[in-house]
Amino acid sequence: MTDSKKPAPPQISPYVFPVLLAGLGLWCLYDGWFTTDPNMLKHQLFNQIASGVLLVWAVADFIRTRKLDKAAQAAKAREQSGN
């Protein structure tokens, strides 16, 4: 039997979730405030509220992710300088 090591699976960026939230928030922003489609008017209030919630959530999650990323990089730099 051979002891072959499998490569690690690809890692996704931690910024994927904030970007998806922002994209969905922008879509709701457009549908809630700027669309002229009469079929979307029945969903207008939902989209207005959803856009505010999603965009605020995206910004907060981006800031949180950035802080965690910087802390991880600082810890890795301290670990490498200590060895």
Residue, then its C-alpha position, 0 to 999 in steps of 0.5 A: m500500500t502506498d501512503s499518498k497524500k491527497p491535496a487539500p480541497p480548494q478554499i473559498s474566500p471568506y468574503v464570498f458571503p458578504v459579496l452575495l449579501a450585497g448582491l442580493g441587497l442591491w437587487c432588492l434595492y433596485d426592485g424596491w426603489f427604482t423599478t417601474d415594473p407594475n408587477m413588482l409593486k406588490h412586493q415593493l415594501f418587502n424589497q425596500i425592507a430587505s434591501g436595508v437589512l441585507l446591505v447593512w448585514a453585508v457591510a457589518d459582515f465584511i467589516r467583521t471578516r476583514k478584522l478576523d482576516k487581519a488578526a489571523q495574518a498578524a498571528k501567522a506573522r508573529e508565529q513565523s517571526g518567533n520560529 
